[in-house]
């Protein structure tokens, strides 16, 4: 290649300097953007809870290893992990849109996770009681069942109780079948 007014040695020198600047710049960007490789290994202890996403494309598993894992059903590939539980995961459920997952662990608290980012967005617990089941409402809140016979509707955005459904003991004893 000929460039008017530039000799061949000058062009080679310029090319060498430009090449070095590009290599150094790429190296600096790589150092600033640390690349992290994570090898997905699945659970290393018993799987204690499972749930399907509403669209059936994903499954979520909880384990005695204190982790929750999201799996792509079509390939069996582990997508991500959710960390921060106190022990065995005893219960899992997706909300209707598949955006959130709720989990219950041995301290009987309920954690709500954002599926896409593996981020815990809320922990709900009941003083002097134990959450043992849960499901999302059609409006996007969550209702929990507890050891002390309470069903409680919670606002997942604030973590505040909306309504408590507590049976009256005398009504339980007098219940009649709805259908004969």
Contact map, one row per residue, 1 for C-alpha under 8 A:
111000000000000000000000000000000000000000000000000000000000000000000000000000000000000000000000000000000000000000000000000000000000000000000000000000000000000000000000000000000000
111101010000000000000000000000000000000000000000000000000000000000000000000000000000000000000000000000000000000000000000000000000000000000000000000000000000000000000000000000000000
111111100000000000000000000000000000000000000000000000000000000000000000000000000000000000000000000000000000000000000000000000000000000000000000000000000000000000000000000000000000
011111000000000000000000000000000000000000000000000000000000000000000000000000000000000000000000000000000000000000000000000000000000000000000000000000000000000000000000000000000000
001111100000000000000000000000000000000000000000000000000000000000000000000000000000000000000000000000000000000000000000000000000000000000000000000000000000000000000000000000000000
011111110110000000000000000000000000000000000000000000000000000000000000000000000000000000000000000000000000000000000000000000000000000000000000000000000000000000000000000000000000
001011111110000000000000000000000000000000000000000000000000000000000000000000000000000000000000000000000000000000000000000000000000000000000000000000000000000000000000000000000000
010001111111000000000000000000000000000000000000000000000000000000000000000000000000000000000000000000000000000000000000000000000000000000000000000000000000000000000000000000000000
000000111111100000000000000000000000000000000000000000000000000000000000000000000000000000000000000000000000000000000000000000000000000000000000000000000000000000000000000000000000
000001111111110000000000000000000000000000000000000000000000000000000000000000000000000000000000000000000000000000000000000000000000000000000000000000000000000000000000000000000000
000001111111111000000000000000000000000000000000000000000000000000000000000000000000000000000000000000000000000000000000000000000000000000000000000000000000000000000000000000000000
000000011111111100000000000000000000000000000000000000000000000000000000000000000000000000000000000000000000000000000000000000000000000000000000000000000000000000000000000000000000
000000001111111110000000000000000000000000000000000000000000000000000000000000000000000000000000000000000000000000000000000000000000000000000000000000000000000000000000000000000000
000000000111111111000000000000000000000000000000000000000000000000000000000000000000000000000000000000000000000000000000000000000000000000000000000000000000000000000000000000000000
000000000011111111100000000000000000000000000000000000000000000000000000000000000000000000000000000000000000000000000000000000000000000000000000000000000000000000000000000000000000
000000000001111111110000000000000000000000000000000000000000000000000000000000000000000000000000000000000000000000000000000000000000000000000000000000000000000000000000000000000000
000000000000111111111000000000000000000000000000000000000000000000000000000000000000000000000000000000000000000000000000000000000000000000000000000000000000000000000000000000000000
000000000000011111111100000000000000000000000000000000000000000000000000000000000000000000000000000000000000000000000000000000000000000000000000000000000000000000000000000000000000
000000000000001111111110000000000000000000000000000000000000000000000000000000000000000000000000000000000000000000000000000000000000000000000000000000000000000000000000000000000000
000000000000000111111111000000000000000000000000000000000000000000000000000000000000000000000000000000000000000000000000000000000000000000000000000000000000000000000000000000000000
000000000000000011111111100000000000000000000000000000000000000000000000000000000000000000000000000000000000000000000000000000000000000000000000000000000000000000000000000000000000
000000000000000001111111110000000000000000000000000000000000000000000000000000000000000000000000000000000000000000000000000000000000000000000000000000000000000000000000000000000000
000000000000000000111111111000000000000000000000000000000000000000000000000000000000000000000000000000000000000000000000000000000000000000000000000000000000000000000000000000000000
000000000000000000011111111100000000000000000000000000000000000000000000000000000000000000000000000000000000000000000000000000000000000000000000000000000000000000000000000000000000
000000000000000000001111111110000000000000000000000000000000000000000000000000000000000000000000000000000000000000000000000000000000000000000000000000000000000000000000000000000000
000000000000000000000111111111000000000000000000000000000000000000000000000000000000000000000000000000000000000000000000000000000000000000000000000000000000000000000000000000000000
000000000000000000000011111111100000000000000000000000000000000000000000000000000000000000000000000000000000000000000000000000000000000000000000000000000000000000000000000000000000
000000000000000000000001111111110000000000000000000000000000000000000000000000000000000000000000000000000000000000000000000000000000000000000000000000000000000000000000000000000000
000000000000000000000000111111111000000000000000000000000000000000000000000000000000000000000000000000000000000000000000000000000000000000000000000000000000000000000000000000000000
000000000000000000000000011111111110000000000000000000000000000000000000000000000000000000000000000000000000000000000000000000000000000000000000000000000000000000000000000000000000
000000000000000000000000001111111100000000000000000000000000000000000000000000000000000000000000000000000000000000000000000000000000000000000000000000000000000000000000000000000000
000000000000000000000000000111111100000000000000000000000000000000000000000000000000000000000000000000000000000000000000000000000000000000000000000000000000000000000000000000000000
000000000000000000000000000011111110000000000000000000000000000000000000000000000000000000000000000000000000000000000000000000000000000000000000000000000000000000000000000000000000
000000000000000000000000000001111111000000000000000000000000000000000000000000000000000000000000000000000000000000000000000000000000000000000000000000000000000000000000000000000000
000000000000000000000000000001001111100000000000000000000000000000000000000000000000000000000000000000000000000000000000000000000000000000000000000000000000000000000000000000000000
000000000000000000000000000000000111110000000000000000000000000000000000000000000000000000000000000000000000000000000000000000000000000000000000000000000000000000000000000000000000
000000000000000000000000000000000011111000000000000000000000000000000000000000000000000000000000000000000000000000000000000000000000000000000000000000000000000000000000000000000000
000000000000000000000000000000000001111100000000000000000000000000000000000000000000000000000000000000000000000000000000000000000000000000000000000000000000000000000000000000000000
000000000000000000000000000000000000111110000000000000000000000000000000000000000000000000000000000000000000000000000000000000000000000000000000000000000000000000000000000000000000
000000000000000000000000000000000000011111000000000000000000000000000000000001110000000000000000000000000000000000000000000000000000000000000000000000000000000000000000000000000000
000000000000000000000000000000000000001111110000000000000000000000000000000001000000000000000000000000000000000000000000000000000000000000000000000000000000000000000000000000000000
000000000000000000000000000000000000000111110000000000000000000000001000000001000000000000000000000000000000000000000000000000000000000000000000000000000000000000000000000000000000
000000000000000000000000000000000000000011111110000000000000001010101000000000000000000000000000000000000000000000000000000000000000000000000000000000000000000000000000000000000000
000000000000000000000000000000000000000011111100000000000000000010000000000000000000000000000000000000000000000000000000000000000000000000000000000000000000000000000000000000000000
000000000000000000000000000000000000000000111110000000000000001110000000000000000000000000000000000000000000000000000000000000000000000000000000000000000000000000000000000000000000
000000000000000000000000000000000000000000111111000000000000001110000000000000000000000000000000000000000000000000000000000000000000000000000000000000000000000000000000000000000000
000000000000000000000000000000000000000000101111110000000000111100000000000000000000000000000000000000000000000000000000000000000000000000000000000000000000000000000000000000000000
000000000000000000000000000000000000000000000111110000000000111100000000000000000000000111100000000000000000000000000000000000000000000000000000000000000000000000000000000000000000
000000000000000000000000000000000000000000000011111000000000111000000000000000000000000011110000000000000000000000000000000000000000000000000000000000000000000000000000000000000000
000000000000000000000000000000000000000000000011111100000011110000000000000000000000000000111000000000000000000000000000000000000000000000000000000000000000000000000000000000000000
000000000000000000000000000000000000000000000000111110000011100000000000000000000000000000011100000000000000000000000000000000000000000000000000000000000000000000000000000000000000
000000000000000000000000000000000000000000000000011111011111000000000000000000000000000000001100000000000000000000000000000000000000000000000000000000000000000000000000000000000000
000000000000000000000000000000000000000000000000001111111111000000000000000000000000000000000100010000000000000000000000000000000000000000000000000000000000000000000000000000000000
000000000000000000000000000000000000000000000000000111111000000000000000000000000000000000000111110000000000000000000000000000000000000000000000000000000000000000000000000000000000
000000000000000000000000000000000000000000000000000011111100000000000000000000000000000000000000010000000000000000000000000000000000000000000000000000000000000000000000000000000000
000000000000000000000000000000000000000000000000000111111110000000000000100000000000000000000000000000000000000000000000000000000000000000000000000000000000000000000000000000000000
000000000000000000000000000000000000000000000000000111111110000000000001110000000000000000000000000000000000000000000000000000000000000000000000000000000000000000000000000000000000
000000000000000000000000000000000000000000000000000110111111000000000111100000000000000000000000000000000000000000000000000000000000000000000000000000000000000000000000000000000000
000000000000000000000000000000000000000000000000011110011111100000000111100000000000000000000000000000000000000000000000000000000000000000000000000000000000000000000000000000000000
000000000000000000000000000000000000000000000000011110000111110000011110000000000000000000010000000000000000000000000000000000000000000000000000000000000000000000000000000000000000
000000000000000000000000000000000000000000000011111000000011111000011110000000000000000000010000000000000000000000000000000000000000000000000000000000000000000000000000000000000000
000000000000000000000000000000000000000000000011110000000001111101111000000000000000000111110000000000000000000000000000000000000000000000000000000000000000000000000000000000000000
000000000000000000000000000000000000000000101111100000000000111111110000000000000000000110000000000000000000000000000000000000000000000000000000000000000000000000000000000000000000
000000000000000000000000000000000000000000001111000000000000011111100000000000000000001110000000000000000000000000000000000000000000000000000000000000000000000000000000000000000000
000000000000000000000000000000000000000000111100000000000000001111100000000000000000001100000000000000000000000000000000000000000000000000000000000000000000000000000000000000000000
000000000000000000000000000000000000000000000000000000000000011111110000000000000011111110000000000000000000000000000000000000000000000000000000000000000000000000000000000000000000
000000000000000000000000000000000000000000100000000000000000011111111000000000001111100110000000000000000000000000000000000000000000000000000000000000000000000000000000000000000000
000000000000000000000000000000000000000000000000000000000001111001111100000000001110000010000000000000000000000000000000000000000000000000000000000000000000000000000000000000000000
000000000000000000000000000000000000000001100000000000000001110000111110000001111100000000000000000000000000000000000000000000000000000000000000000000000000000000000000000000000000
000000000000000000000000000000000000000000000000000000000111100000011111000001111000000000000000000000000000000000000000000000000000000000000000000000000000000000000000000000000000
000000000000000000000000000000000000000000000000000000000111100000001111100111110000000000000000000000000000000000000000000000000000000000000000000000000000000000000000000000000000
000000000000000000000000000000000000000000000000000000001110000000000111111111100000000000000000000000000000000000000000000000000000000000000000000000000000000000000000000000000000
000000000000000000000000000000000000000000000000000000011110000000000011111110000000000000000000000000000000000000000000000000000000000000000000000000000000000000000000000000000000
000000000000000000000000000000000000000000000000000000001000000000000001111100000000000000000000000000000000000000000000000000000000000000000000000000000000000000000000000000000000
000000000000000000000000000000000000000000000000000000000000000000000001111110000000000000000000000000000000000000000000000000000000000000000000000000000000000000000000000000000000
000000000000000000000000000000000000000000000000000000000000000000000011111111000000000000000000000000000000000000000000000000000000000000000000000000000000000000000000000000000000
000000000000000000000000000000000000000000000000000000000000000000000011101111100000000000000000000000000000000000000000000000000000000000000000000000000000000000000000000000000000
000000000000000000000000000000000000000111000000000000000000000000001111000111110000000000000000000000000000000000000000000000000000000000000000000000000000000000000000000000000000
000000000000000000000000000000000000000100000000000000000000000000001111000011111000000000000000000000000000000000000000000000000000000000000000000000000000000000000000000000000000
000000000000000000000000000000000000000100000000000000000000000000001110000001111100000000000000000000000000000000000100000000000000000000000000000000000000000000000000000000000000
000000000000000000000000000000000000000000000000000000000000000000111100000000111110000000000000000000000000000000000100000000000000000000000000000000000000000000000000000000000000
000000000000000000000000000000000000000000000000000000000000000000111000000000011111000000000000000000000000000010000110000000000000000000000000000000000000000000000000000000000000
000000000000000000000000000000000000000000000000000000000000000001110000000000001111100000000000000000000000000000000000000000000000000000000000000000000000000000000000000000000000
000000000000000000000000000000000000000000000000000000000000000001100000000000000111110000000000000000000000000000000000000000000000000000000000000000000000000000000000000000000000
000000000000000000000000000000000000000000000000000000000000000001100000000000000011111110000000000000001000000000000000000000000000000000000000000000000000000000000000000000000000
000000000000000000000000000000000000000000000000000000000000000001000000000000000001111100000000000000001110000000000000000000000000000000000000000000000000000000000000000000000000
000000000000000000000000000000000000000000000000000000000000000111000000000000000000111110000000000000001110000000000000000000000000000000000000000000000000000000000000000000000000
000000000000000000000000000000000000000000000001000000000000011111100000000000000000111111000000000000001100000000000000000000000000000000000000000000000000000000000000000000000000
000000000000000000000000000000000000000000000001100000000000011101110000000000000000101111110000000000111100000000000000000000000000000000000000000000000000000000000000000000000000
000000000000000000000000000000000000000000000001100000000000010000000000000000000000000111110000000000111100000000000000000000000000000000000000000000000000000000000000000000000000
000000000000000000000000000000000000000000000001110000000000010000000000000000000000000011111000000001111000000000000000000000000001100000000000000000000000000000000000000000000000
000000000000000000000000000000000000000000000000111000000001110000000000000000000000000011111100000011110000000000000000000000000000000000000000000000000000000000000000000000000000
000000000000000000000000000000000000000000000000011100000000000000000000000000000000000000111110000011100000000000000000000000000000011100000000000000000000000000000000000000000000
000000000000000000000000000000000000000000000000001111000000000000000000000000000000000000011111111111000000000000000000000000000000000100000000000000000000000000000000000000000000
000000000000000000000000000000000000000000000000000001000000000000000000000000000000000000001111111111000000000000000000000000000000001110010000000000000000000000000000000000000000
000000000000000000000000000000000000000000000000000001000000000000000000000000000000000000000111111000000000000000000000000000000000000101010000000000000000000000000000000000000000
000000000000000000000000000000000000000000000000000001000000000000000000000000000000000000000111111100000000000000000000000000000000000000000000000000000000000000000000000000000000
000000000000000000000000000000000000000000000000000011100000000000000000000000000000000000000111111110000000000000100000000000000000000000000000000000000000000000000000000000000000
000000000000000000000000000000000000000000000000000000000000000000000000000000000000000000000111111110000000000001110000000000000000000000000000000000000000000000000000000000000000
000000000000000000000000000000000000000000000000000000000000000000000000000000000000000000000110111111000000000111100000000000000000000000000000000000000000000000000000000000000000
000000000000000000000000000000000000000000000000000000000000000000000000000000000000000000011110011111100000000111100000000000000000000000000000000000000000000000000000000000000000
000000000000000000000000000000000000000000000000000000000000000000000000000000000000000000111110000111110000011110000000000000000000010000000000000000000000000000000000000000000000
000000000000000000000000000000000000000000000000000000000000000000000000000000000000000011111000000011111000011110000000000000000000000000000000000000000000000000000000000000000000
000000000000000000000000000000000000000000000000000000000000000000000000000000000000000011110000000001111101111000000000000000000011100000000000000000000000000000000000000000000000
000000000000000000000000000000000000000000000000000000000000000000000000000000000000111111100000000000111111110000000000000000000000000000000000000000000000000000000000000000000000
000000000000000000000000000000000000000000000000000000000000000000000000000000000000011111000000000000011111100000000000000000000000000000000000000000000000000000000000000000000000
000000000000000000000000000000000000000000000000000000000000000000000000000000000000011000000000000000001111100000000000000000000100000000000000000000000000000000000000000000000000
000000000000000000000000000000000000000000000000000000000000000000000000000000000000000000000000000000011111110000000000000010000111000000000000000000000000000000000000000000000000
000000000000000000000000000000000000000000000000000000000000000000000000000000000000000000000000000000011111111000000000001111000110000000000000000000000000000000000000000000000000
000000000000000000000000000000000000000000000000000000000000000000000000000000000000000000000000000001111001111100000000001110000010000000000000000000000000000000000000000000000000
000000000000000000000000000000000000000000000000000000000000000000000000000000000000000000000000000001110000111110000001111100000000000000000000000000000000000000000000000000000000
000000000000000000000000000000000000000000000000000000000000000000000000000000000000000000000000000111100000011111000001111000000000000000000000000000000001000000000000000000000000
000000000000000000000000000000000000000000000000000000000000000000000000000000000100000000000000000111100000001111100111110000000000000000000000000000000000000000000000000000000000
000000000000000000000000000000000000000000000000000000000000000000000000000000000000000000000000001110000000000111111111100000000000000000000000000000000000000000000000000000000000
000000000000000000000000000000000000000000000000000000000000000000000000000000000000000000000000011110000000000011111110000000000000000000000000000000000000000000000000000000000000
000000000000000000000000000000000000000000000000000000000000000000000000000000000000000000000000001000000000000001111100000000000000000000000000000000000000000000000000000000000000
000000000000000000000000000000000000000000000000000000000000000000000000000000000000000000000000000000000000000001111110000000000000000000000000000000000000000000000000000000000000
000000000000000000000000000000000000000000000000000000000000000000000000000000011100000000000000000000000000000011111111000000000000000000000000000000000000000000000000000000000000
000000000000000000000000000000000000000000000000000000000000000000000000000000000100000000000000000000000000000011101111100000000000000000000000000000000000000000000000000000000000
000000000000000000000000000000000000000000000000000000000000000000000000000000000000000000000000000000000000001111000111111000000000000000000000000000000000000000000000000000000000
000000000000000000000000000000000000000000000000000000000000000000000000000000000000000000000000000000000000001111000011111000000000000000000000000000000000000000000000000000000000
000000000000000000000000000000000000000000000000000000000000000000000000000000000000000000000000000000000000001110000001111100000000000000000000000000000001101000000000000000000000
000000000000000000000000000000000000000000000000000000000000000000000000000000000000000000000000000000000000111100000001111110000000000000000000000000000000001000000000000000000000
000000000000000000000000000000000000000000000000000000000000000000000000000000000000000000000000000000000000111000000000011111000000000000000000000000000000001000000000000000000000
000000000000000000000000000000000000000000000000000000000000000000000000000000000000000000000000000000000001110000000000001111100110000000000000000000000000000000000000000000000000
000000000000000000000000000000000000000000000000000000000000000000000000000000000000000000000000000000000000100000000000000111111110000000000000000000000000000000000000000000000000
000000000000000000000000000000000000000000000000000000000000000000000000000000000000000000000000000000000000000000000000000011111000000000000000000000000000000000000000000000000000
000000000000000000000000000000000000000000000000000000000000000000000000000000000000000000000000000000000000000000000000000001111100000000000000000000000000000000000000000000000000
000000000000000000000000000000000000000000000000000000000000000000000000000000000000000000000000000000000000000000000000000001111110000000000000011100000000000000000000000000000000
000000000000000000000000000000000000000000000000000000000000000000000000000000000000000000000000000000000011100000000000000011011111000000000000011100000000000000000000000000000000
000000000000000000000000000000000000000000000000000000000000000000000000000000000000000000000000000000010001110000000000000011001111110000000001111000000000000000000000000000000000
000000000000000000000000000000000000000000000000000000000000000000000000000000000000000000100000000000010001000000000000000000000111110000000001111000000000000000000000000000000000
000000000000000000000000000000000000000000000000000000000000000000000000000000000000000000100000000000010000000000000000000000000011111000000001110000000000000000000000000000000000
000000000000000000000000000000000000000000000000000000000000000000000000000000000000000000001000000001000000000000000000000000000011111100000111100000000000000000000000000000000000
000000000000000000000000000000000000000000000000000000000000000000000000000000000000000000001010000000000000000000000000000000000000111110000111000000000000000000000000000000000000
000000000000000000000000000000000000000000000000000000000000000000000000000000000000000000001111000000000000000000000000000000000000011111011110000000000000000000000000000000000000
000000000000000000000000000000000000000000000000000000000000000000000000000000000000000000000010000000000000000000000000000000000000001111111110000000000000000000000000000000000000
000000000000000000000000000000000000000000000000000000000000000000000000000000000000000000000001000000000000000000000000000000000000000111111000000000000000000000000000000000000000
000000000000000000000000000000000000000000000000000000000000000000000000000000000000000000000000000000000000000000000000000000000000000011111000000000000000000000000000000000000000
000000000000000000000000000000000000000000000000000000000000000000000000000000000000000000000011000000000000000000000000000000000000000111111100000000000001000000000000000000000000
000000000000000000000000000000000000000000000000000000000000000000000000000000000000000000000000000000000000000000000000000000000000000111111110000000001111000000000000000000000000
000000000000000000000000000000000000000000000000000000000000000000000000000000000000000000000000000000000000000000000000000000000000011110011111000000001111000000000000000000000000
000000000000000000000000000000000000000000000000000000000000000000000000000000000000000000000000000000000000000000000000000000000000011110001111100000111100000000000000000000000000
000000000000000000000000000000000000000000000000000000000000000000000000000000000000000000000000000000000000000000000000000000000011111000000111110001111100000000000000000000000000
000000000000000000000000000000000000000000000000000000000000000000000000000000000000000000000000000000000000000000000000000000000011110000000011111011110000000000000000000000000000
000000000000000000000000000000000000000000000000000000000000000000000000000000000000000000000000000000000000000000000000000000001111100000000001111111100000000000000000000000000000
000000000000000000000000000000000000000000000000000000000000000000000000000000000000000000000000000000000000000000000000000000001111000000000000111111000000000000000000000000000000
000000000000000000000000000000000000000000000000000000000000000000000000000000000000000000000000000000000000000000000000000000001100000000000000011111000000000000000000000000000000
000000000000000000000000000000000000000000000000000000000000000000000000000000000000000000000000000000000000000000000000000000000000000000000000111111100000000000000110000000000000
000000000000000000000000000000000000000000000000000000000000000000000000000000000000000000000000000000000000000000000000000000000000000000000001111111110000000000011110000000000000
000000000000000000000000000000000000000000000000000000000000000000000000000000000000000000000000000000000000000000000000000000000000000000000011110011111000000000011100000000000000
000000000000000000000000000000000000000000000000000000000000000000000000000000000000000000000000000000000000000000000000000000000000000000000011100001111100000011111000000000000000
000000000000000000000000000000000000000000000000000000000000000000000000000000000000000000000000000000000000000000000000000000000000000000001111000000111110000011110000000000000000
000000000000000000000000000000000000000000000000000000000000000000000000000000000000000000000000000000000000000000000000000000000000000000001111000000011111001111100000000000000000
000000000000000000000000000000000000000000000000000000000000000000000000000000000000000000000000000000000000000000000000000000000000000000001100000000001111111111000000000000000000
000000000000000000000000000000000000000000000000000000000000000000000000000000000000000000000000000000000000000100000000010000000000000000011100000000000111111100000000000000000000
000000000000000000000000000000000000000000000000000000000000000000000000000000000000000000000000000000000000000000000000010000000000000000000000000000000011111000000000000000000000
000000000000000000000000000000000000000000000000000000000000000000000000000000000000000000000000000000000000000000000000000000000000000000000000000000000011111100000000000000000000
000000000000000000000000000000000000000000000000000000000000000000000000000000000000000000000000000000000000000000000000011100000000000000000000000000000111111110000000000000000000
000000000000000000000000000000000000000000000000000000000000000000000000000000000000000000000000000000000000000000000000000000000000000000000000000000000111011111000000000000000000
000000000000000000000000000000000000000000000000000000000000000000000000000000000000000000000000000000000000000000000000000000000000000000000000000000011110001111110000000000000000
000000000000000000000000000000000000000000000000000000000000000000000000000000000000000000000000000000000000000000000000000000000000000000000000000000011110000111110000000000000000
000000000000000000000000000000000000000000000000000000000000000000000000000000000000000000000000000000000000000000000000000000000000000000000000000000011100000011111000000000000000
000000000000000000000000000000000000000000000000000000000000000000000000000000000000000000000000000000000000000000000000000000000000000000000000000001111000000011111100000000000000
000000000000000000000000000000000000000000000000000000000000000000000000000000000000000000000000000000000000000000000000000000000000000000000000000001110000000000111110000000000000
000000000000000000000000000000000000000000000000000000000000000000000000000000000000000000000000000000000000000000000000000000000000000000000000000011100000000000011111000000000000
000000000000000000000000000000000000000000000000000000000000000000000000000000000000000000000000000000000000000000000000000000000000000000000000000011000000000000001111101100000000
000000000000000000000000000000000000000000000000000000000000000000000000000000000000000000000000000000000000000000000000000000000000000000000000000000000000000000000111111100000000
000000000000000000000000000000000000000000000000000000000000000000000000000000000000000000000000000000000000000000000000000000000000000000000000000000000000000000000011111110000000
000000000000000000000000000000000000000000000000000000000000000000000000000000000000000000000000000000000000000000000000000000000000000000000000000000000000000000000001111111000000
000000000000000000000000000000000000000000000000000000000000000000000000000000000000000000000000000000000000000000000000000000000000000000000000000000000000000000000011111111100000
000000000000000000000000000000000000000000000000000000000000000000000000000000000000000000000000000000000000000000000000000000000000000000000000000000000000000000000011111111100000
000000000000000000000000000000000000000000000000000000000000000000000000000000000000000000000000000000000000000000000000000000000000000000000000000000000000000000000000111111100000
000000000000000000000000000000000000000000000000000000000000000000000000000000000000000000000000000000000000000000000000000000000000000000000000000000000000000000000000011111110000
000000000000000000000000000000000000000000000000000000000000000000000000000000000000000000000000000000000000000000000000000000000000000000000000000000000000000000000000001111111000
000000000000000000000000000000000000000000000000000000000000000000000000000000000000000000000000000000000000000000000000000000000000000000000000000000000000000000000000000001111100
000000000000000000000000000000000000000000000000000000000000000000000000000000000000000000000000000000000000000000000000000000000000000000000000000000000000000000000000000000111111
000000000000000000000000000000000000000000000000000000000000000000000000000000000000000000000000000000000000000000000000000000000000000000000000000000000000000000000000000000011111
000000000000000000000000000000000000000000000000000000000000000000000000000000000000000000000000000000000000000000000000000000000000000000000000000000000000000000000000000000001111
000000000000000000000000000000000000000000000000000000000000000000000000000000000000000000000000000000000000000000000000000000000000000000000000000000000000000000000000000000001111
